[in-house]
Amino acid sequence: MAVTFKQVVEVLDPDEPEYASAATLGPDALPHLRTLIEGDDRAMASKAVVLAGRIPGERSAELLSLAAGSREPAVRVAAAFAARNLPETVREDLLLRLLEDSDLGVRKFALKAVPPTVSPAVRTKVSALSESEEHPALRELSRTIIARSGGSDRPPRPS
């Protein structure tokens, strides 16, 4: 049975959608999620991004990449949050992009989506943030991520 736009909207309509059960709509929901992500309703777009991140597959990663380019910070934050659910092979490019975002919240959630084992490219980006990030809490989070990943190149903490 095909998934309808109405079904997708109904599962995302609550303030706190049940994403795990909504993900059972599967890949057939992705075209409708794209429509919501590209729409004007920022809250619904954000929820659509989170749900897309719960549906396995390359097409889901494409929607998160689309969301990462949104002009709405809330939608980009949702993409950063959902990145943690992506396979490692597609997560890296998205994280590298989101870690450079101009919005503090996007960078924060992108850092939180960094897995325990990081690629050299992500490690380099996080290490740079641990030195240059303007927000002290994000600098410290970056240092924690580097330390967690076994980093010996951890920059010294300011005294």
N, C-alpha and C positions, 0 to 999 in steps of 0.2 A: 504494500500500500504506500502510495506516494505521500510525502510530508508536505503539508500546506503551509503557506505563510501564516494563516490564522493559528495553526497549531504552534508554530514557533513563537509567535507573539504571546499566546496564552501561557506558555511555559516560562517566558521571560518577564511577564507582567508583574508578578509579585515583587515586593521590595527586596526580598531575599529568595531568589529562585533556587530550586533544587537542581543544581547543575549536574550532579551525578545522574539523576534520572532523566534530565533533559538531554543529556548526551546520548541516550539511547535512541534519539531521533536519527542519529547517524549522519553519514555524509549527504543524505538527501536534504538535510536542513541547511547545508552550506550556502546554496544560492540565496536563500531567504536571509541568512545571517549577513551575507554581503550587502543585501539591500538595506538592512537595518544599520550596518556599519557606515554605509555611505549616506544615510539619511540625516535629517536635521535634529532628531531626538537624541541628545547626548547621553542620557541615562540608558535608553534602550540600546544605543550603539555600544556603550561600554559593556552591558550585559551580553550582547551578541558576541563581542570579542572574547569574553571569558568563556562562553559556551563553545565557541569555535576552538579555543585552546584545549577543550576537553574531548574533542572529536578527533580520533587518530587519523593521520594522513597528511600528505603533502599539500592538499588543497586547504587544509586548516592553517598550515604555516603561511600560505599565501595571504589568507585573510588577516593574520596577525601582522604580517608585513605591511599590508594595506593600512591597517589601523595605526601602525607605528609612524605612518606618514600623515596622519590626521592633523588638522589645524587645532583640534580640541585636545588640550592636555589630558582631560579625563579619559579620553579614548586611548591615548598613548600610554597612560598609566595602566589601563586595563590590558593593553598589549604586553607591557612589561610584566605584569602580574601573571598573565597566562603563559608567558614564555617558559616558565618552569615546567610546563606539561609537554613541551615539544621534545621530539627526539634530539639527541645531541647534534646530529648531523645538520639540522636546520636551525637549532637554537643559537648557535654561535654567531652567525651573521646578524640575527635580530638583536642579540644582546650587545654586540659591538656598536650597532646603530643607536640603540636606546641608551647606552652608557654615555653617549655624547649629547643627549637631548638637552635643550636649554631649560627644561622644567625640572625643578628639584624633585618633585614627586616621581617623575618618570625615572630619573636616575636612581632614586631610592629603591623602587620596586625592581628595576633592572638588576641592581646589586643583589637584592634578595633572591633573584632568580638564578644567580650564578651557582652552578652545581659545585659540590665538594671537590671534584676533580676538574680542573679547568684546562682549556687549551692554552698554548703559548700566547696566542693573540689576545684572548680574553684576560689572561694573567697580566700581560703587558699593559692593557688598558686599565685594569683594576689597580695595578701598581702605580700607574700615572695618577689615577684619581686619589690614591692614598697620599700623594704629595701635593697635588694641585687643586683638589676639590675645595670650593669656597666654603661649603657648609661643614662645620666641625664634625657633626654626627656622621655624615657620609664619608668623611676622611677616615674616621675611626672604623666604620663598617667596612670600608675598603681594606684597611689594615687587618681586620679580623678575617676577612676572606682570604687574603694572602697567607696569613698565619695558618688558617685551617687547611689550606691546600699544601702545607709543608714548605711554605716560602722561606727561604733563607735570605732573600733579597729585601726583606721587610725594612722599610726606611726607619730610621730612628725616630722615636716619639719626641716631640718638642718638650723642652723642660720648662 
